[in-house]
Amino acid sequence: MTREAFRALVAEAIDSIPPRFSAHVRNVAIVIEDQPDDDLLDDMGIEPPDTLLGLYQGTPLPERQWTHGNDLPDRVLLFQGPIEDDAAEDGDVVGVIGETLIHELGHYFGLSEDEIMTIEERYWRGEAEPEDGPGGNER
């Protein structure tokens, strides 16, 4: 798939994720790369055949101090090749991108892996997120 076609699917996926996540996408740079490099996989202790679909880079909201602000923007890296490979089984590239965005933005919010997994499960079942979802009382 071309990068432009993949970008269009990323935009579609952003529209499909819970609003409390998609509302914050404007605060995080979404960067598409072909594959995670070997050094990154080594740093994270990931050995083939495992790989990464995405990665959050930045300071989670709960860890920020009042002096935070002169840093580079937070980023979510999406790895197109592994996402396409993962979606090949069921043909739902938008769903895999959406779940990856939820997972990585969950790290931005400072959520635990268990909390993120619960939200991902709701996403796959098409259930609405409760009012007290990520971002607290923000609207």
Contacts in CASP RR format, 6 or more apart in sequence:
PFRMAT RR
TARGET T0000
AUTHOR 0000-0000-0000
METHOD contacts of the structure
MODEL  1
MTREAFRALVAEAIDSIPPRFSAHVRNVAIVIEDQPDDDLLDDMGIEPPD
TLLGLYQGTPLPERQWTHGNDLPDRVLLFQGPIEDDAAEDGDVVGVIGET
LIHELGHYFGLSEDEIMTIEERYWRGEAEPEDGPGGNER
1 80 0 8 1.000
1 84 0 8 1.000
1 93 0 8 1.000
3 32 0 8 1.000
3 80 0 8 1.000
6 32 0 8 1.000
6 80 0 8 1.000
6 84 0 8 1.000
6 93 0 8 1.000
7 32 0 8 1.000
9 93 0 8 1.000
9 94 0 8 1.000
9 97 0 8 1.000
10 30 0 8 1.000
10 32 0 8 1.000
10 78 0 8 1.000
10 97 0 8 1.000
12 94 0 8 1.000
13 94 0 8 1.000
13 95 0 8 1.000
13 97 0 8 1.000
13 98 0 8 1.000
13 101 0 8 1.000
14 22 0 8 1.000
14 25 0 8 1.000
14 30 0 8 1.000
14 98 0 8 1.000
14 101 0 8 1.000
15 22 0 8 1.000
16 94 0 8 1.000
16 95 0 8 1.000
16 98 0 8 1.000
17 98 0 8 1.000
17 101 0 8 1.000
17 102 0 8 1.000
17 105 0 8 1.000
17 123 0 8 1.000
18 102 0 8 1.000
18 119 0 8 1.000
18 122 0 8 1.000
18 123 0 8 1.000
18 128 0 8 1.000
18 129 0 8 1.000
18 133 0 8 1.000
18 134 0 8 1.000
19 129 0 8 1.000
20 129 0 8 1.000
20 133 0 8 1.000
20 134 0 8 1.000
20 135 0 8 1.000
20 136 0 8 1.000
20 138 0 8 1.000
21 101 0 8 1.000
21 102 0 8 1.000
21 105 0 8 1.000
21 106 0 8 1.000
21 134 0 8 1.000
23 138 0 8 1.000
24 105 0 8 1.000
24 108 0 8 1.000
24 109 0 8 1.000
24 135 0 8 1.000
25 101 0 8 1.000
25 105 0 8 1.000
27 73 0 8 1.000
27 74 0 8 1.000
28 73 0 8 1.000
28 74 0 8 1.000
28 75 0 8 1.000
28 76 0 8 1.000
28 105 0 8 1.000
28 108 0 8 1.000
29 73 0 8 1.000
29 74 0 8 1.000
29 75 0 8 1.000
29 76 0 8 1.000
30 75 0 8 1.000
30 76 0 8 1.000
30 78 0 8 1.000
30 101 0 8 1.000
31 75 0 8 1.000
31 76 0 8 1.000
31 77 0 8 1.000
31 78 0 8 1.000
32 77 0 8 1.000
32 78 0 8 1.000
32 79 0 8 1.000
32 80 0 8 1.000
33 77 0 8 1.000
33 78 0 8 1.000
33 79 0 8 1.000
33 80 0 8 1.000
34 79 0 8 1.000
34 80 0 8 1.000
34 81 0 8 1.000
35 51 0 8 1.000
35 79 0 8 1.000
35 80 0 8 1.000
35 81 0 8 1.000
35 82 0 8 1.000
36 46 0 8 1.000
36 51 0 8 1.000
36 52 0 8 1.000
36 54 0 8 1.000
36 55 0 8 1.000
36 77 0 8 1.000
36 79 0 8 1.000
36 82 0 8 1.000
40 52 0 8 1.000
40 55 0 8 1.000
41 47 0 8 1.000
41 51 0 8 1.000
41 52 0 8 1.000
44 52 0 8 1.000
46 52 0 8 1.000
51 79 0 8 1.000
51 82 0 8 1.000
52 79 0 8 1.000
52 82 0 8 1.000
53 78 0 8 1.000
53 79 0 8 1.000
53 82 0 8 1.000
53 83 0 8 1.000
53 86 0 8 1.000
53 96 0 8 1.000
53 100 0 8 1.000
54 76 0 8 1.000
54 77 0 8 1.000
54 78 0 8 1.000
54 79 0 8 1.000
54 82 0 8 1.000
54 83 0 8 1.000
54 100 0 8 1.000
54 103 0 8 1.000
54 104 0 8 1.000
55 76 0 8 1.000
55 77 0 8 1.000
55 79 0 8 1.000
55 104 0 8 1.000
56 74 0 8 1.000
56 75 0 8 1.000
56 76 0 8 1.000
56 104 0 8 1.000
56 105 0 8 1.000
56 106 0 8 1.000
56 107 0 8 1.000
56 108 0 8 1.000
57 74 0 8 1.000
57 75 0 8 1.000
57 76 0 8 1.000
57 77 0 8 1.000
58 71 0 8 1.000
58 74 0 8 1.000
58 75 0 8 1.000
58 108 0 8 1.000
59 68 0 8 1.000
59 71 0 8 1.000
59 74 0 8 1.000
60 107 0 8 1.000
60 108 0 8 1.000
60 109 0 8 1.000
60 110 0 8 1.000
61 108 0 8 1.000
61 109 0 8 1.000
61 110 0 8 1.000
61 135 0 8 1.000
62 109 0 8 1.000
62 110 0 8 1.000
63 110 0 8 1.000
74 108 0 8 1.000
76 101 0 8 1.000
76 104 0 8 1.000
76 105 0 8 1.000
76 108 0 8 1.000
77 104 0 8 1.000
78 97 0 8 1.000
78 100 0 8 1.000
78 101 0 8 1.000
83 93 0 8 1.000
83 96 0 8 1.000
83 97 0 8 1.000
83 100 0 8 1.000
84 93 0 8 1.000
86 96 0 8 1.000
87 93 0 8 1.000
87 95 0 8 1.000
87 96 0 8 1.000
98 123 0 8 1.000
99 120 0 8 1.000
99 123 0 8 1.000
99 124 0 8 1.000
102 116 0 8 1.000
102 119 0 8 1.000
102 120 0 8 1.000
102 123 0 8 1.000
103 116 0 8 1.000
103 120 0 8 1.000
105 134 0 8 1.000
106 115 0 8 1.000
106 116 0 8 1.000
106 119 0 8 1.000
106 134 0 8 1.000
107 116 0 8 1.000
109 134 0 8 1.000
109 135 0 8 1.000
111 119 0 8 1.000
111 134 0 8 1.000
119 129 0 8 1.000
119 133 0 8 1.000
119 134 0 8 1.000
122 128 0 8 1.000
122 129 0 8 1.000
END
